[in-house]
Each structure stands twice: as C-alpha cells, then as structure tokens.
C-alpha cells in the first residue's frame, strides 16, 4: 500500500514537472516573439535546427533548447499519462495535455500577430515625437536639399517636385529603428521609413482610414503593402514589400 502511494506521488510530481517545463517554454517563446521582432519569421523547425538568423549568438543556443524542451515535455507528459498507474490516467490530465497543445498551436499560428503587437507596444510611445515632425513637414514641406531643423541634412527627390526626403543621417526612433526616409503622397499621407538594419517598416500618418495597397515613392520604387497594425486612429505601422 505504501509502495503504491509512493509511486502515485512520484507520478504526480513527474507530470507536474513536465507541465511546468511546458509553461516555461511557452512563456520564453512568447516573450522573445513579443520583445524582439527579429524572430517574426522564425518557425519551430528553424528553432529546432538552430537556423534562426540573429545578431545575438546566445539566441542560436536558447531557441533550439526551448523548442526541444517544449516538444519533449509534451512527449513525456503524454507518456506519463499512458504508462503511469491507472489513477493518473484521468480526464483531467488528458484535458491539461490537450489544453497545452492548443496553447502551443495558438502561439505558432499567431506568431506574426504577437510580434506585431510587440511592435505596437514599442512604437506607440514614439508617436508623440513623430507627430511633431509630421506637423512641421505638413506645414512646410522641403522643396530642395537642405539642413532641416528637426531631421538634419536631407536630400529631396525628385528635384522638380519632391515627394521623398532621404535623411543623410538617419534619425533614431528607438534602440533599434531609425528614420531613413520620409514620403508624402498626393493625398497627404506621411510615411516614415524605419530601418533596423535587418528589416524596414513604415509608420504612416493619415486622415483617411483606408490604407493604400501599394505606392510609388520619389525614387520610383513601387512598394506593395504586406502587413499592418493600427497604433491610433491616424497612425499605422505598415510593412511594404
């Protein structure tokens, strides 16, 4: 009787340990996806194989470790339910397993959305300073190359009727992104091109809530909208391709 009770206690501890590992693995993956946009396009397979592009080398060790921990914890939990004593093969444990699988599937099917919610969180705090720049440019749009008070040295394209300003010294927005160029459309839409070195996104200031599917900037680059998220009624974070 005592042996059976001891085995039951060991089985419960084992299942709880597997469940804790699953929660920890999911939490780490969500945190990385939310706070670091470099992993938006990463997949579970790329994590397991250590093929995630990153400037931070420790991620190449951390992500495969977390991915394998998540999968192995699922396998061990399922095996623990299947091969443990009968008292552990309960609907409750089976429900917990299916719930965790569902949460994992939700994470990987909404990987991009979580990443962009992180962008929204970080960029929303920068809108106020960019609004000042936008208001200034709306009132007095440069018509030639100049040294702008807010932006520093800029080049205006095309020369006869500028619609794009290229910053010779990119202006920092946060720790990762810098304003590389600013575009103004005929409709008055102001687009701030942000570059982090490994990706480009645009912050758009517009009164019209309908986003353009594509646009052509002042240096004849045609860009097609790929993804966007709203920061406020007049500010949008957009990716063009």
GUMARDREN-206269 format. One line per 8 residues: their letters; for each residue x, y negated, z negated of N, C-alpha, C. Coordinates in nm, 4 decimals, always signed. Atoms other than C-alpha are relative to their C-alpha. Layout:
BEGIN
a> X,Y,Z,X,Y,Z,X,Y,Z; ...
***
This chain:
BEGIN
xxxxxxxx> +0.0819,+0.1208,+0.0000,+0.0000,+0.0000,+0.0000,+0.0853,-0.1257,+0.0000; -0.0901,+0.1152,+0.0072,+0.2772,-0.2391,-0.0892,+0.0768,-0.0171,+0.1303; -0.0718,+0.0058,-0.1278,+0.4642,-0.1479,+0.2314,-0.0877,-0.0605,+0.1082; +0.0937,+0.0542,-0.0994,+0.1551,-0.2218,+0.4399,-0.0186,-0.1498,-0.0187; +0.0154,+0.1431,+0.0294,+0.1093,-0.5567,+0.2658,+0.1233,-0.0784,+0.0415; -0.1249,+0.0659,-0.0380,+0.4760,-0.6424,+0.3224,+0.0117,-0.0124,+0.1511; -0.0049,+0.0052,-0.1462,+0.4506,-0.5551,+0.6924,-0.0956,-0.1060,+0.0534; +0.0958,+0.1016,-0.0430,+0.1399,-0.7701,+0.7250,+0.0528,-0.1402,-0.0212
xxxxxxxx> -0.0590,+0.1316,+0.0282,+0.3174,-1.0635,+0.5632,+0.1095,-0.0329,+0.1005; -0.1077,+0.0205,-0.0973,+0.6176,-1.0193,+0.7947,-0.0571,-0.0331,+0.1374; +0.0634,+0.0257,-0.1301,+0.3888,-1.0091,+1.0989,-0.0554,-0.1420,+0.0062; +0.0547,+0.1363,+0.0035,+0.2159,-1.3294,+0.9940,+0.1111,-0.1039,+0.0090; -0.1140,+0.0936,-0.0049,+0.5490,-1.5041,+0.9384,+0.0593,-0.0050,+0.1403; -0.0541,-0.0064,-0.1359,+0.6699,-1.3863,+1.2797,-0.0881,-0.0788,+0.0966; +0.0919,+0.0707,-0.0888,+0.3588,-1.5161,+1.4578,+0.0029,-0.1504,-0.0247; -0.0077,+0.1428,+0.0318,+0.3790,-1.8475,+1.2737,+0.1283,-0.0620,+0.0533
xxxxxxxx> -0.1276,+0.0508,-0.0516,+0.7441,-1.8861,+1.3720,-0.0083,-0.0202,+0.1508; +0.0166,+0.0127,-0.1454,+0.6578,-1.8228,+1.7380,-0.0880,-0.1193,+0.0334; +0.0912,+0.1122,-0.0239,+0.3719,-2.0724,+1.7180,+0.0696,-0.1333,-0.0251; -0.0749,+0.1233,+0.0301,+0.5967,-2.3356,+1.5586,+0.0972,-0.0328,+0.1123; -0.0934,+0.0206,-0.1101,+0.8514,-2.2859,+1.8367,-0.0734,-0.0513,+0.1232; +0.0793,+0.0485,-0.1134,+0.5781,-2.3347,+2.0971,-0.0351,-0.1473,-0.0167; +0.0352,+0.1399,+0.0267,+0.4601,-2.6590,+1.9353,+0.1222,-0.0911,+0.0159; -0.1210,+0.0812,-0.0076,+0.8161,-2.7880,+1.9047,+0.0448,-0.0169,+0.1448
xxxxxxxx> -0.0415,+0.0063,-0.1402,+0.8971,-2.7045,+2.2677,-0.0900,-0.0939,+0.0798; +0.0935,+0.0875,-0.0706,+0.5826,-2.8732,+2.3979,+0.0200,-0.1457,-0.0403; -0.0194,+0.1371,+0.0485,+0.6440,-3.1798,+2.1808,+0.1249,-0.0632,+0.0613; -0.1242,+0.0510,-0.0585,+1.0003,-3.2166,+2.3108,-0.0214,-0.0338,+0.1477; +0.0229,+0.0235,-0.1426,+0.8885,-3.1855,+2.6743,-0.0885,-0.1220,+0.0233; +0.0874,+0.1167,-0.0131,+0.6076,-3.4395,+2.6292,+0.0772,-0.1279,-0.0298; -0.0768,+0.1188,+0.0380,+0.8445,-3.6853,+2.4577,+0.0982,-0.0391,+0.1104; -0.0957,+0.0285,-0.1070,+1.1073,-3.6540,+2.7317,-0.0722,-0.0558,+0.1213
xxxxxxxx> +0.0752,+0.0457,-0.1167,+0.8474,-3.6938,+3.0065,-0.0548,-0.1405,-0.0196; +0.0597,+0.1307,+0.0273,+0.6890,-3.9962,+2.8375,+0.1040,-0.1108,-0.0038; -0.0975,+0.1059,+0.0236,+1.0052,-4.1861,+2.7478,+0.1081,-0.0105,+0.1075; -0.1060,+0.0047,-0.1002,+1.2310,-4.1024,+3.0421,-0.0564,+0.0369,+0.1366; +0.0638,-0.0222,-0.1299,+1.0912,-4.1451,+3.3937,+0.0844,+0.0824,+0.0961; -0.0844,-0.0789,-0.0889,+1.3852,-3.9563,+3.5444,-0.0511,+0.1419,+0.0198; +0.0438,-0.1391,-0.0061,+1.2040,-3.6292,+3.4810,-0.1414,+0.0158,+0.0534; +0.1359,-0.0077,-0.0546,+0.8763,-3.7118,+3.6515,-0.0135,+0.1124,+0.1022
xxxxxxxx> +0.0084,-0.0986,-0.1069,+0.9540,-3.4833,+3.9455,+0.0577,+0.1350,-0.0396; -0.0566,-0.1269,+0.0454,+1.1084,-3.2075,+3.7346,-0.1103,+0.1053,-0.0127; +0.0931,-0.1110,+0.0151,+0.9392,-2.8658,+3.7352,+0.0552,+0.0965,-0.1048; -0.0436,-0.0984,+0.0991,+0.9513,-2.5816,+3.4860,+0.1144,+0.0842,+0.0558; -0.1048,-0.0814,-0.0614,+1.1615,-2.3798,+3.7321,+0.1327,-0.0751,+0.0035; -0.1238,+0.0781,-0.0050,+1.4134,-2.6623,+3.7770,+0.0603,-0.0151,-0.1390; -0.0505,+0.0079,+0.1375,+1.4380,-2.6940,+3.3976,+0.0693,+0.1297,-0.0387; -0.0554,-0.1300,+0.0373,+1.4990,-2.3212,+3.3549,+0.1334,+0.0263,+0.0686
xxxxxxxx> -0.1231,-0.0215,-0.0755,+1.7683,-2.3233,+3.6231,+0.1035,-0.1087,-0.0242; -0.0935,+0.1084,+0.0298,+1.9295,-2.6401,+3.4879,+0.0283,-0.0885,+0.1186; -0.0187,+0.0785,-0.1222,+1.8766,-2.8227,+3.8164,-0.0705,-0.1343,-0.0054; +0.0631,+0.1297,+0.0163,+1.7270,-3.1406,+3.6760,+0.1044,-0.1090,+0.0191; -0.0944,+0.1082,-0.0257,+1.9008,-3.4477,+3.8162,-0.0070,-0.1007,-0.1145; -0.0036,+0.0931,+0.1126,+2.0105,-3.6680,+3.5300,+0.1417,-0.0499,-0.0207; -0.1316,+0.0556,+0.0315,+2.2927,-3.9003,+3.4379,+0.0456,+0.0445,-0.1385; -0.0324,-0.0450,+0.1356,+2.2754,-3.7661,+3.0816,+0.0241,+0.1507,+0.0018
xxxxxxxx> -0.0358,-0.1402,-0.0127,+2.4585,-3.4321,+3.0757,-0.0679,+0.0878,-0.1042; +0.0597,-0.0845,+0.1041,+2.3009,-3.3152,+2.7482,-0.1399,+0.0457,+0.0394; +0.1304,-0.0437,-0.0475,+1.9632,-3.3002,+2.9243,+0.0110,+0.1301,+0.0794; -0.0192,-0.1207,-0.0801,+2.1038,-3.0328,+3.1521,+0.0125,+0.1238,-0.0886; -0.0048,-0.1102,+0.0973,+2.1527,-2.8195,+2.8404,-0.1315,+0.0083,-0.0761; +0.1207,+0.0037,+0.0811,+1.8466,-2.9312,+2.6444,-0.1215,+0.0533,+0.0748; +0.1214,-0.0376,-0.0710,+1.5817,-2.8863,+2.9133,-0.0100,+0.1498,+0.0296; +0.0106,-0.1458,-0.0162,+1.6678,-2.5247,+3.0103,-0.0252,+0.0711,-0.1324
xxxxxxxx> +0.0183,-0.0618,+0.1311,+1.6881,-2.4405,+2.6394,-0.1456,-0.0113,-0.0455; +0.1388,+0.0201,+0.0412,+1.3450,-2.5893,+2.5691,-0.0951,+0.0814,+0.0868; +0.0868,-0.0764,-0.0908,+1.1889,-2.4290,+2.8786,+0.0017,+0.1478,-0.0331; -0.0093,-0.1416,+0.0354,+1.3181,-2.0836,+2.7883,-0.0620,+0.0271,-0.1367; +0.0591,-0.0169,+0.1332,+1.2142,-2.1325,+2.4257,-0.1514,+0.0058,+0.0080; +0.1451,+0.0008,-0.0157,+0.8605,-2.2126,+2.5348,-0.0505,+0.1325,+0.0557; +0.0436,-0.1257,-0.0628,+0.8323,-1.9056,+2.7583,+0.0211,+0.1190,-0.0928; -0.0288,-0.1131,+0.0887,+0.9982,-1.6656,+2.5158,-0.0915,+0.0012,-0.1214
xxxxxxxx> +0.0893,+0.0049,+0.1158,+0.7832,-1.7876,+2.2275,-0.1394,+0.0512,+0.0364; +0.1274,-0.0542,-0.0466,+0.4712,-1.7103,+2.4344,+0.0058,+0.1526,+0.0073; -0.0155,-0.1450,-0.0151,+0.6020,-1.3633,+2.5163,+0.0049,+0.0683,-0.1356; -0.0140,-0.0593,+0.1327,+0.6988,-1.2921,+2.1565,-0.1315,-0.0054,-0.0774; +0.1287,+0.0121,+0.0693,+0.3657,-1.4201,+2.0242,-0.0980,+0.1045,+0.0525; +0.0891,-0.0996,-0.0593,+0.1735,-1.2022,+2.2703,+0.0393,+0.1409,-0.0425; -0.0475,-0.1317,+0.0424,+0.3924,-0.9019,+2.1846,-0.0308,+0.0228,-0.1473; +0.0291,-0.0119,+0.1422,+0.3439,-0.9737,+1.8143,-0.1448,+0.0374,-0.0249
xxxxxxxx> +0.1415,-0.0341,+0.0145,-0.0343,-0.9589,+1.8568,-0.0256,+0.1434,+0.0472; +0.0253,-0.1305,-0.0607,-0.0212,-0.6478,+2.0755,+0.0552,+0.1160,-0.0821; -0.0682,-0.1116,+0.0667,+0.2224,-0.4385,+1.8748,-0.0018,-0.0087,-0.1529; +0.0070,+0.0112,+0.1455,+0.1600,-0.5666,+1.5231,-0.1085,+0.0926,-0.0534; +0.1041,-0.0829,+0.0589,-0.0610,-0.3843,+1.2800,-0.1373,-0.0547,+0.0381; +0.1340,+0.0314,-0.0488,-0.4307,-0.3882,+1.3525,-0.0568,-0.1291,-0.0587; +0.0541,+0.1192,+0.0662,-0.5060,-0.6671,+1.1047,+0.0425,-0.1295,+0.0686; -0.0483,+0.1190,-0.0694,-0.3066,-0.9108,+1.3232,-0.0604,-0.0149,+0.1396
xxxxxxxx> +0.0606,+0.0071,-0.1332,-0.4913,-0.8254,+1.6441,-0.1423,-0.0533,-0.0147; +0.1274,+0.0652,+0.0266,-0.7670,-1.0732,+1.5738,-0.0366,-0.0972,+0.1116; +0.0451,+0.0992,-0.0975,-0.9757,-1.3039,+1.7897,+0.0637,-0.1357,-0.0267; -0.0616,+0.1280,+0.0349,-0.8253,-1.5949,+1.6004,+0.1383,-0.0132,+0.0633; -0.1345,+0.0051,-0.0581,-0.4691,-1.5105,+1.7070,-0.0057,-0.0044,+0.1521; +0.0152,+0.0026,-0.1451,-0.5851,-1.4443,+2.0620,-0.0446,-0.1385,+0.0471; +0.0459,+0.1347,-0.0326,-0.7635,-1.7805,+2.0654,+0.1154,-0.1000,-0.0079; -0.1163,+0.0882,+0.0142,-0.4483,-1.9548,+1.9411,+0.0923,+0.0145,+0.1207
xxxxxxxx> -0.0873,-0.0234,-0.1147,-0.2451,-1.7926,+2.2194,-0.0565,-0.0637,+0.1262; +0.0603,+0.0572,-0.1206,-0.4897,-1.8929,+2.4929,-0.0036,-0.1530,-0.0075; -0.0013,+0.1460,+0.0161,-0.5107,-2.2455,+2.3486,+0.1368,-0.0575,+0.0323; -0.1348,+0.0482,-0.0273,-0.1339,-2.2868,+2.3600,+0.0343,+0.0125,+0.1478; -0.0217,-0.0131,-0.1448,-0.1238,-2.1546,+2.7159,-0.0726,-0.1114,+0.0733; +0.0753,+0.1094,-0.0610,-0.3937,-2.4063,+2.8047,+0.0694,-0.1346,-0.0161; -0.0730,+0.1254,+0.0235,-0.1973,-2.6908,+2.6463,+0.1239,-0.0088,+0.0894; -0.1194,-0.0023,-0.0851,+0.1133,-2.5856,+2.8369,-0.0366,-0.0266,+0.1450
xxxxxxxx> +0.0449,+0.0237,-0.1370,-0.0768,-2.5740,+3.1654,-0.0417,-0.1458,+0.0186; +0.0403,+0.1406,-0.0077,-0.2249,-2.9159,+3.0900,+0.1218,-0.0911,+0.0098; -0.1226,+0.0797,-0.0053,+0.1256,-3.0530,+3.0296,+0.0593,+0.0008,+0.1401; -0.0698,-0.0083,-0.1282,+0.2694,-2.9260,+3.3559,-0.0858,-0.0417,+0.1185; +0.0846,+0.0518,-0.1075,-0.0328,-3.0177,+3.5677,-0.0176,-0.1513,-0.0106; +0.0101,+0.1455,+0.0190,-0.0323,-3.3702,+3.4207,+0.1362,-0.0620,-0.0270; -0.1367,+0.0465,+0.0226,+0.3466,-3.4123,+3.4154,+0.0198,-0.1414,+0.0521; -0.0162,+0.1331,-0.0596,+0.3354,-3.7122,+3.6506,-0.0812,-0.1038,-0.0767
xxxxxxxx> +0.0862,+0.0954,+0.0712,+0.0454,-3.8769,+3.4662,+0.0615,-0.0406,-0.1326; -0.0636,+0.0309,+0.1284,+0.2261,-3.8524,+3.1326,+0.1184,-0.0937,+0.0209; -0.1158,+0.0842,-0.0305,+0.5385,-4.0032,+3.2881,-0.0426,-0.1433,+0.0312; +0.0459,+0.1340,-0.0349,+0.3418,-4.2956,+3.4315,-0.0668,-0.0705,-0.1169; +0.0510,+0.0622,+0.1217,+0.1661,-4.3532,+3.1015,+0.1163,-0.0571,-0.0816; -0.1192,+0.0533,+0.0647,+0.5149,-4.3946,+2.9584,+0.0464,-0.1282,+0.0653; -0.0356,+0.1226,-0.0719,+0.5926,-4.6494,+3.2285,-0.0963,-0.1131,-0.0392; +0.0985,+0.1012,+0.0378,+0.2686,-4.8298,+3.1466,+0.0316,-0.0569,-0.1378
xxxxxxxx> -0.0310,+0.0428,+0.1366,+0.3648,-4.8431,+2.7790,+0.1202,-0.0942,-0.0014; -0.1219,+0.0819,+0.0006,+0.7097,-4.9873,+2.8543,-0.0183,-0.1300,+0.0773; +0.0108,+0.1175,-0.0857,+0.6130,-5.2277,+3.1324,-0.1040,-0.1004,-0.0484; +0.1047,+0.0918,+0.0470,+0.3048,-5.3744,+2.9638,+0.0590,-0.1123,-0.0848; -0.0625,+0.1013,+0.0855,+0.5336,-5.5581,+2.7223,+0.0777,-0.1028,+0.0814; -0.0795,+0.0914,-0.0830,+0.7145,-5.7235,+3.0162,-0.0861,-0.0928,+0.0843; +0.0887,+0.0766,-0.0879,+0.4092,-5.8723,+3.1854,+0.0045,-0.1498,-0.0290; +0.0055,+0.1414,+0.0366,+0.4136,-6.1987,+2.9931,+0.1148,-0.0797,+0.0634
xxxxxxxx> -0.1146,+0.0709,-0.0588,+0.7642,-6.2938,+3.1092,-0.0089,-0.0028,+0.1525; +0.0140,-0.0024,-0.1454,+0.6905,-6.1854,+3.4671,-0.1133,-0.0901,+0.0468; +0.1094,+0.0901,-0.0353,+0.3682,-6.3856,+3.4641,+0.0522,-0.1426,+0.0180; -0.0603,+0.1330,-0.0121,+0.5781,-6.6999,+3.4117,+0.0690,-0.0148,+0.1352; -0.0684,+0.0028,-0.1299,+0.7897,-6.6128,+3.7165,-0.1016,-0.0042,+0.1126; +0.1028,-0.0046,-0.1032,+0.4805,-6.5299,+3.9220,-0.0706,-0.1343,+0.0163; +0.0673,+0.1302,-0.0068,+0.3070,-6.8570,+3.8341,+0.0894,-0.1047,+0.0650; -0.0934,+0.0966,-0.0578,+0.6178,-7.0544,+3.9233,+0.0120,+0.0184,+0.1507
xxxxxxxx> -0.0143,-0.0269,-0.1433,+0.6522,-6.8828,+4.2617,-0.1286,-0.0296,+0.0768; +0.1267,+0.0312,-0.0663,+0.2826,-6.9223,+4.3406,-0.0105,-0.1500,+0.0267; +0.0059,+0.1451,-0.0162,+0.3160,-7.2977,+4.2893,+0.1051,-0.0515,+0.0973; -0.1109,+0.0517,-0.0823,+0.6493,-7.3376,+4.4656,+0.0811,+0.1177,+0.0545; -0.0675,-0.1135,-0.0624,+0.7492,-7.0511,+4.6937,+0.1217,-0.0504,+0.0799; -0.1202,+0.0457,-0.0719,+1.1104,-7.0924,+4.8213,-0.0139,+0.0180,+0.1511; +0.0064,-0.0056,-0.1463,+1.1402,-7.1626,+5.1911,+0.1370,+0.0220,+0.0629; -0.1351,-0.0236,-0.0515,+1.5161,-7.1025,+5.2222,+0.0853,+0.0590,-0.1124
xxxxxxxx> -0.0928,-0.0499,+0.1013,+1.8165,-6.9556,+5.0433,+0.0261,-0.1098,-0.1029; -0.0184,+0.1018,+0.1031,+1.8685,-7.1288,+4.7109,+0.0428,+0.0659,-0.1312; -0.0289,-0.0450,+0.1360,+1.9705,-7.1010,+4.3468,-0.1219,-0.0340,-0.0851; +0.1264,+0.0220,+0.0679,+1.6352,-7.0570,+4.1722,+0.0214,-0.0092,-0.1512; -0.0160,+0.0215,+0.1443,+1.5960,-7.1753,+3.8127,-0.0261,+0.1267,-0.0814; +0.0381,-0.1183,+0.0763,+1.4337,-6.8507,+3.6959,+0.0647,+0.1280,+0.0518; -0.0477,-0.1238,-0.0626,+1.5820,-6.5979,+3.9383,+0.1475,-0.0014,+0.0357; -0.1393,+0.0079,-0.0407,+1.9316,-6.7242,+4.0119,+0.0122,-0.0083,+0.1512
xxxxxxxx> -0.0189,+0.0092,-0.1455,+2.0774,-6.7084,+4.3661,-0.0885,+0.0995,+0.0739; +0.0894,-0.0854,-0.0781,+1.8276,-6.5731,+4.6197,+0.0204,-0.0240,+0.1492; +0.0028,+0.0118,-0.1458,+1.8101,-6.5071,+4.9934,-0.1441,+0.0214,+0.0440; +0.1390,-0.0034,-0.0428,+1.4760,-6.5707,+5.1683,-0.0100,+0.0538,+0.1427; +0.0202,-0.0621,-0.1315,+1.3557,-6.3571,+5.4639,-0.1495,+0.0045,+0.0323; -0.0848,+0.0497,-0.1090,+1.2562,-6.4150,+5.7375,+0.0221,-0.1500,-0.0129; -0.0424,+0.1386,+0.0224,+1.4192,-6.7547,+5.7677,-0.1062,-0.1017,+0.0383; +0.0958,+0.1008,-0.0456,+1.1384,-6.9297,+5.9565,-0.1278,-0.0048,-0.0850
xxxxxxxx> +0.1186,-0.0023,+0.0868,+0.8598,-6.8219,+5.7189,+0.0190,+0.1079,-0.1055; -0.0392,-0.1039,+0.0954,+0.9946,-6.6365,+5.4132,-0.1189,+0.0641,-0.0721; +0.0985,-0.0739,+0.0789,+0.7793,-6.3661,+5.2557,+0.0682,+0.0931,-0.0997; -0.0757,-0.0864,+0.0912,+1.0550,-6.1741,+5.0756,+0.1212,-0.0750,-0.0541; -0.1163,+0.0594,+0.0650,+1.3116,-6.3007,+4.8263,+0.0876,+0.1129,-0.0533; -0.0946,-0.1003,+0.0479,+1.6198,-6.0872,+4.7639,+0.0907,-0.0655,-0.1036; -0.0819,+0.0552,+0.1079,+1.7948,-6.1529,+4.4339,+0.1431,+0.0490,+0.0150; -0.1407,-0.0380,-0.0133,+2.1709,-6.1567,+4.4766,+0.0543,+0.0540,-0.1322
xxxxxxxx> -0.0329,-0.0548,+0.1320,+2.1995,-6.0920,+4.1018,-0.1293,+0.0522,-0.0605; +0.1260,-0.0559,+0.0497,+1.9179,-5.8520,+4.0043,-0.0276,-0.0387,-0.1449; +0.0400,+0.0498,+0.1321,+1.7251,-5.9794,+3.7023,-0.0517,+0.1160,-0.0863; +0.0453,-0.1105,+0.0860,+1.6864,-5.7307,+3.4102,-0.1446,-0.0183,-0.0459; +0.1366,-0.0022,+0.0526,+1.3302,-5.6358,+3.3147,-0.0026,+0.0731,-0.1334; -0.0183,-0.0731,+0.1245,+1.4161,-5.3764,+3.0509,+0.1359,+0.0684,+0.0066; -0.1310,-0.0649,+0.0062,+1.7046,-5.1432,+2.9684,+0.0339,+0.0781,+0.1269; -0.0248,-0.0792,-0.1201,+1.6616,-4.9518,+3.2958,-0.0239,-0.0758,+0.1294
xxxxxxxx> +0.0414,+0.0598,-0.1267,+1.4873,-5.1640,+3.5575,+0.0441,-0.1460,+0.0137; -0.0351,+0.1377,-0.0356,+1.5981,-5.4821,+3.7313,-0.0805,-0.0434,+0.1215; +0.0703,+0.0523,-0.1171,+1.4132,-5.7055,+3.9753,+0.1007,-0.0153,+0.1127; -0.0910,+0.0059,-0.1142,+1.5839,-5.6526,+4.3105,-0.0522,-0.0936,+0.1078; +0.0601,+0.0850,-0.1035,+1.3400,-5.8410,+4.5357,-0.1428,-0.0335,-0.0403; +0.1385,+0.0418,+0.0235,+1.0047,-6.0203,+4.5338,-0.0645,-0.0259,+0.1348; +0.0720,+0.0160,-0.1263,+0.7497,-6.0072,+4.8127,-0.1335,-0.0683,-0.0266; +0.1314,+0.0633,+0.0091,+0.4459,-6.2304,+4.8680,-0.0742,+0.0220,+0.1308
xxxxxxxx> +0.0783,-0.0275,-0.1196,+0.1729,-6.1238,+5.1084,-0.0830,-0.1207,+0.0397; +0.0871,+0.1080,-0.0462,-0.0598,-6.3442,+5.3114,-0.1228,-0.0156,-0.0882; +0.1155,+0.0039,+0.0889,-0.3346,-6.2554,+5.0629,+0.0358,-0.0562,-0.1376; -0.0425,+0.0545,+0.1284,-0.1267,-6.3976,+4.7771,+0.0433,+0.1041,-0.1010; -0.0456,-0.1060,+0.0898,-0.0266,-6.0619,+4.6299,+0.1498,-0.0150,-0.0235; -0.1410,+0.0117,+0.0353,+0.3057,-6.0888,+4.4460,+0.0516,+0.1366,-0.0430; -0.0563,-0.1317,+0.0305,+0.5163,-5.7731,+4.4432,+0.1448,-0.0156,-0.0472; -0.1348,+0.0006,+0.0550,+0.8221,-5.7391,+4.2212,+0.0603,+0.1389,+0.0200
xxxxxxxx> -0.0659,-0.1284,-0.0221,+1.0512,-5.4629,+4.3441,+0.0997,+0.0253,-0.1134; -0.0854,-0.0342,+0.1138,+1.2135,-5.2953,+4.0434,+0.0851,+0.1210,+0.0352; -0.0919,-0.1102,-0.0289,+1.5180,-5.0729,+4.0771,+0.0717,+0.0420,-0.1277; -0.0715,-0.0522,+0.1166,+1.6717,-4.8472,+3.8151,+0.1279,+0.0712,+0.0405; -0.1177,-0.0712,-0.0483,+1.9463,-4.7024,+4.0332,-0.0351,+0.1347,+0.0591; +0.0401,-0.1290,-0.0545,+1.7651,-4.3741,+4.0935,-0.1431,-0.0012,+0.0533; +0.1335,+0.0108,-0.0579,+1.4149,-4.4954,+4.1829,-0.0391,-0.1465,+0.0115; +0.0549,+0.1331,-0.0159,+1.2207,-4.8002,+4.2960,-0.1501,+0.0050,-0.0238
xxxxxxxx> +0.1431,+0.0167,+0.0180,+0.8780,-4.9074,+4.1783,-0.0310,-0.1485,+0.0127; +0.0404,+0.1389,-0.0179,+0.6791,-5.2262,+4.2245,-0.1005,-0.0398,-0.1079; +0.0991,+0.0624,+0.0862,+0.4991,-5.4480,+3.9772,-0.0767,-0.0997,+0.0858; +0.0817,+0.0849,-0.0863,+0.2096,-5.6139,+4.1601,-0.0914,-0.0893,-0.0816; +0.0915,+0.0966,+0.0597,+0.0260,-5.9277,+4.0564,-0.0999,-0.0373,+0.1085; +0.1022,+0.0251,-0.1021,-0.3043,-5.9613,+4.2421,-0.1336,-0.0326,-0.0647; +0.1357,+0.0313,+0.0455,-0.6515,-6.1089,+4.2009,-0.0998,+0.0988,+0.0585; +0.0850,-0.0995,-0.0644,-0.8030,-5.8529,+4.4394,+0.0294,+0.1365,-0.0614
xxxxxxxx> -0.0229,-0.1269,+0.0664,-0.8541,-5.5208,+4.2590,+0.0262,+0.1140,+0.0977; -0.0246,-0.1047,-0.0988,-0.8288,-5.3233,+4.5836,+0.1467,-0.0038,+0.0430; -0.1406,-0.0070,-0.0361,-0.4694,-5.2129,+4.6364,+0.0157,+0.0342,+0.1474; -0.0296,-0.0313,-0.1398,-0.3196,-5.2019,+4.9846,+0.0602,+0.1390,+0.0101; -0.0579,-0.1327,-0.0228,-0.2410,-4.8577,+5.1228,+0.1442,-0.0099,+0.0467; -0.1380,+0.0219,-0.0451,+0.0737,-4.9992,+5.2829,+0.0215,-0.1490,+0.0236; -0.0326,+0.1378,-0.0343,+0.2524,-5.3237,+5.3537,+0.1381,-0.0040,+0.0649; -0.1298,+0.0206,-0.0642,+0.5470,-5.4557,+5.5546,+0.0626,-0.1240,-0.0610
xxxxxxxx> -0.0633,+0.1141,+0.0669,+0.7951,-5.6803,+5.3747,+0.0721,-0.0906,+0.0993; -0.0631,+0.1003,-0.0850,+1.0009,-5.9689,+5.5080,+0.1191,+0.0488,+0.0794; -0.1123,-0.0551,-0.0778,+1.2833,-5.7466,+5.6337,-0.0472,+0.1206,+0.0821; +0.0630,-0.0978,-0.0910,+1.0418,-5.5309,+5.8403,+0.0062,+0.1441,-0.0501; +0.0130,-0.1344,+0.0555,+1.0298,-5.2329,+5.6047,-0.1479,+0.0272,-0.0252; +0.1392,-0.0376,+0.0233,+0.6904,-5.0602,+5.6162,-0.0040,+0.1017,-0.1136; +0.0068,-0.0836,+0.1187,+0.6020,-4.9063,+5.2816,-0.1426,+0.0479,-0.0218; +0.1310,-0.0611,+0.0216,+0.3134,-4.6686,+5.2033,-0.0186,+0.0325,-0.1478
xxxxxxxx> +0.0276,-0.0246,+0.1420,+0.1502,-4.6511,+4.8605,-0.0089,+0.1490,-0.0300; -0.0050,-0.1405,+0.0381,+0.2161,-4.3205,+4.6866,-0.0717,+0.0253,-0.1323; +0.0590,-0.0187,+0.1327,+0.1007,-4.3683,+4.3257,-0.0078,-0.1361,-0.0674; +0.0090,+0.1270,+0.0727,-0.0150,-4.6482,+4.0965,-0.0707,+0.0213,-0.1330; +0.0701,+0.0005,+0.1276,-0.1380,-4.7243,+3.7473,-0.0226,-0.1455,-0.0398; +0.0350,+0.1368,+0.0381,-0.3095,-5.0339,+3.6099,+0.0613,-0.0363,-0.1346; -0.0542,+0.0524,+0.1253,-0.1346,-5.2408,+3.3435,-0.0954,-0.0998,-0.0648; +0.0977,+0.0993,+0.0455,-0.4021,-5.5111,+3.3179,-0.0930,-0.0254,+0.1187
xxxxxxxx> +0.0895,+0.0263,-0.1134,-0.6863,-5.6457,+3.5344,+0.0701,-0.0593,+0.1223; -0.0667,+0.0624,-0.1144,-0.4318,-5.8288,+3.7535,+0.1420,+0.0522,+0.0245; -0.1342,-0.0549,-0.0179,-0.1094,-5.6292,+3.7117,-0.0074,+0.1511,+0.0198; -0.0043,-0.1427,-0.0319,-0.0367,-5.2886,+3.8634,+0.1443,+0.0446,+0.0181; -0.1290,-0.0633,-0.0228,+0.2612,-5.0591,+3.8636,-0.0183,+0.0994,+0.1141; +0.0242,-0.0758,-0.1231,+0.2963,-4.9024,+4.2075,+0.1302,+0.0626,+0.0499; -0.1129,-0.0592,-0.0708,+0.5257,-4.6628,+4.3873,-0.0339,+0.0041,+0.1493; +0.0136,-0.0057,-0.1448,+0.5700,-4.7054,+4.7615,+0.1086,+0.0910,+0.0559
x> -0.0971,-0.0895,-0.0642,+0.7494,-4.4743,+4.9977,+0.0284,-0.0477,+0.1406
***
